Structures are given as C-alpha cells and as structure tokens.
Amino acid sequence: MKTDTLFYRLFQNHPELVFQLIGNATPRTGTYEFGSQEVKQLAFRIDGVLNPSPDAADLPIVFVEVQGYRDQKKTLYHSFFAEIFLYLHDYQPVQDWLGILIFTQRHLDPQLPLHFQDYATSQRFKRVYLDELPADLANQSLELGVLQLIGVKDEVAPERARQLVERAKKAVTDAAERERIVELVLATLVYKFPTFEREAIRQMLGLDELKQTRFYQEIAEEERVEGRAEGREEERERMLSHAVPKFLQLGLSVEQIAQALDVEVETVERIIQQQQEQN
C-alpha cells in the first residue's frame, strides 16, 4: 500500500476517526492501536492496521487504505485484498477482520472488480468517499473536519479551513493543542495546494495568528534564509536540510516536498538519506 502520511498521522493519534467515518464509533474503539505490519510473503507491508487491545478479542482487526490519486494500473482492490489475506495467513489472528478503503474523491474509485463482488454488501468491507461525507459529520470532532477538508472542492476549501481554525480557537483551551489543529489545517492546505507559497495560504486562511505558530515561524525563517542565500549553493543546502524534515513531520510526501520547495525529487531523497545516516 502507498502511505499518505497526512492521513496516517491523523489515524495514529486518533484511531477512533476510522470508525467515525463509517458511523461505527463506540467507547471501545478508542482502545485500538494504529500502526503498520509486515507481511512476510512478497515483502508486503500493510501501512494501516488497527489492532484491538488484547482484552478486546471480539473486536475485528481493521485494515485501512487511503487512495488520493487515480489507480492507473487497476490493481488497487487486488493488492488490498491480497495483503489482507496474506496477513491472515501469516499471523492467523483469532479476531475477525474489517477492510476500509478511503477515497479522497469518489471518481478515484476504480470500482470493485468482478472477483470481489461478494464484498460489495459484506460487513467485512467498507468504502468511504471524503467528498461525500455529510456536512454535519465534521461537527463531531475537529480532526474529522480536517479529513473532510481534504475531500472538499478547492474553491470551498479556504472557507472550510477558516471555519475549522475558528472552531479550534473557541473550543480548544490548551494552546499547544490549538496550535496542533491549526498546523493540521495548514498541512492539509499544503496537500491540496502544493504550489502555493506559505504567505498565500496564510491569506487564504485570513489569519494573522498563523504567523505565531511554531511551524509557520520556522518555515518563514527558512524562506528568509533562502532569499539571503540566493546564488550560494551551500546556504541553499542548509535551508533545505532544515525545511525537509519539517515538511516530513507535517505528513507531506517526498513529491509534495519537492514541489513545495521547487527542487527535484532526487534532491529531497538525498537530504533524507543524509540525515538518516547522520542519525
């Protein structure tokens, strides 16, 4: 499975969001732990696995896949079910299982192939389309609002983002938690508008408070460094070495980071490898 770290970052911190999306949230779903799991055959790795706590063996293991691009090879469903069944073969869990495919937009769904039609009405398989979520679903939590923001049309996104930030300002009393929500909204807008400058996104949100967040200050400093270092390759490298890990922490992919920083994908990959070797 391809990992979209913006989604999985949300699910790791709030596993109950997965169940809220399918209308099946209960207090017990808060006991799940989100992670990835290696499947030995063919070296598969399932990026989204929700495992219930050991004392909740009656709850299913949940496999989650997020699809935010068109499946050109038409292999999405084949890979999804193959990885699930290989997992069941390798680990032979006692629990039942549930597979959930989350599409950012319905038109990205290549539709269930003939071989898997039995799952069209099965309780073991659910599909979620973020662009068709009920409007009132976002009222359940700010994190669900961020997920819904990913699926809305581009022209609607700025107003929805402003509403989320205003809700966070009013409803979240802890300053660090409020900043985390604002940064998630900002990361989502960077995900939707990867070619926009940070200042353009700030204006899109209509927030001066955004400038006070740690993320915005750090990125702004990197941009100032880049401006001062124009024409000096060593300064540009220093800016990139600071900016790349910050974008990674926000859940952007290597391709999105390269586009946001206007560099080649190979440059971002080189910086990531260099920092991994240093650590």
N, C-alpha and C positions, 0 to 999 in steps of 0.2 A: 504494500500500500504506500502511496505517496503521502508524506506527512505535511499537513498545513499547520505549522506550529502556532499560528494565531488561534485557531480553534482548539487545538490540543492543550494550549496553555490555559484556556478557559476551563476545559473539562478536567484538567488535572487539579485545579484549585477548587472547582465546583462540580464534582461528578453528578450531582443531582440535576444539573442542567439537561443532561441527556434524557432523563426521564420526564422532565418538564416539557421537553419538546414533543414527546409522544403522549402527553397527557396521562402519565402514569407515575407521578411523583407521590411518595409517601415518606413518612419519617425514616423508614428503614432504608430507603435508597441513599440516605446520607452516610451509610456505613460502607459504601463501595470505595475501592481504591483504584485510581486510573493509572495505567502505565502501558508499556509495550511488552511484547512477548515473542521470543524467538521460536520459530517452528523449524525443527531440525532438517526435515527433508527440503531439498532445493534452497536451503538457507533463507527461507521466508522469514520476515519479521512483521508481526501484526502490531501496528503502531497504537491502535486504540482498543485496549482491553479493559473492561471494568470487572474487577473481581469482587464478589461479596465477601464480607468478613467471615472468618471460619465458623462462627456461631450462627450463620445465616445460610446454611446449605440448601434451603428451599428456594432461595433467590437464584435467578439464572446468571450465568456469565454473559456479559454483553460485549459484542464486537461492534466497534464504531468506525465507519469510514466517512471522510468528508470529501466531496467532489466539487471543485470550484472551476473546472475547465472542461472542455469537450473531450470525450473519450474517442479519440480518432481511430484507435485500433479495435474498438468494440469489445474489449476484454475485461471491462470493469467488473461485471457480475461474475464472470468465470473466475477471475482472480479472487474476488471477495469470498465466494463460497468455497473455493479450493483451499484458501488459507484457514477458513473456519474448520473444515473437515480434517485438514492436516493437524490442526491444533488438537482437535478431539482425539485423533489417532495417537498423537504423541503423548498427551497428558491424561487422557481418559478420565476427565473430571466426573464427579458424581452429580453435579448440578446440570440442569437443563441449560439451553443457550438461547440467546436472542441476538439477531443481527440488525443493525440500524445503519442505513445509508442516508447521509445528509447532503443534499444538493443546495448550493447557494441559489440556483435558479432552476425551475422545472425543465426548461428547454435543454439543460445539460444532461438530463436523464436519457440514456440510450434505449431505455425500456427493457423490461425483463425478457431475456431470451426464452425460446421455446423450452429448453431443457430445464428451466427453473420455474415454469408456470405454476407448479404446485405451491410455491411460496407466495403467490400473488395474494392469497387470502389467509395465509398461515399466521398464527400468533407468534411464530418464531422469526418473522421478518417484517420490518417497518421501513418506510421511506418518508423523509421529511424534506419539504421544499421551503427554504428560508424566505423566498419571495412571496410565499402564500400563507405565511403564519398569520393567525388572527391578530388584529391590531391590539386587542386588549391583552394578548399574551405577554407583551413587553412590560405590562404593569406588574407582573408577578415579581420580577427582580431586575435590577439594573444590568446584570450580566446577560439575562435573556434579551434585554433591549439591545445590547451590543451585538448579540448573534443575529437579531432581526435586522439591525442596521446593515449588516453585511449583505443581506439579500434584497434590500430595497433598491429602487431605481436611483441612478446617480443624481438626478435632479431633486429627488426627495431627501437624499442622504444628509445634506448640510442642516436642514431644519430638524430632522430626527436627531442628529448628533447634538445640536444645541439643546434640544429638549432633554436628552439624557444627561448632559452636563448640568443643566439647571436642576434636574431632579437630584443629582448627586450633591449639589451644593446645599439643597434644602434638607435632604433626607439623611445624609451621612455626616455625622458629627466628628468622627475621627479624621484628622487632617491627612494622615498617611493613606488611609483607605480611600478618601475622596480623591486624592492625587492619583491613586492607582486606577480608579474608574476613569478619570479624565485621560490618563495615558492610554488606557484600553480603547477609548473612543478615538483618540488621536491615531493610534496604531491601526485601527480599522479604516480610518480615512486615508492613511498612507497606503493601506492594502487596496482600497478602491480607486485611489487617485495617485498612483506611484510616480507620476511625472510632476506633481505639484511641489513647489517649494514649501518649506515649513511655514513661512510667513503667510502664504496663500491659504494654507489650511487654518492657520490662526484666524485670519479674516473670515474664512468660511464659518468657523465656529462663533465668530463675533465675541471672542473672549480675550480680555487683557489678562485675566487670571492665568491663562495658559502659559504666559511668559514666566510665571512664578514657579512652575513645576520643574523639578529636577531634570526631567528628560528634556524639556524644551531648552533650558539653560545650557545643558551640556551640548546638545546638537547645535544651538546657536553659536556657542564658543567654537565648535569645530568648523562651522561655516566662516567665522571671522578669521580663524587661523588659515583656512584655505585661501581666503581673499588676500591676506597679507603675504602668503607664501607663493603667490602666483608666479610661475616661471621657475620655482625652486623645487625640484623633484623630491628632495629629502624632506622638506616641510609637508609636501602633499602626502608622502608616505606616512608621516607621523599623524596627520589628520585622519587618514583612512584607518590606521591602526587603532585609533580611539573610537571612530564612528561605527565601524563594522560590528564590534561586539555589542554596542548599544542597540543597534537595529536588530541583531540576533535575539537579544533579550526581549525585545518587543514582539517577537514572533514572525518577523519578515523572512522570506525565503532568500536564498543566495541571489536568485534572479531579480527579486524586487529590490534588494540592497544595491545591486549593481546598477539598476535603472535609476534609483533614487540618488545615487552618488555620481551617476554619469561615468561609470567605469566599466570595463569588461568583466564578465562573469569570472574569467580566469584570475583577474586581479583580486577579487573578493575571496575566491577559493585559496589563493596563495597566502593572503593575510591570515585567514582562518587556520591554515595548516601551520604557518609560522608561530602563531600564538599557542596552538596546541602543543607544538614541540617545545616551546619555552616553559609551558606549564608541566 
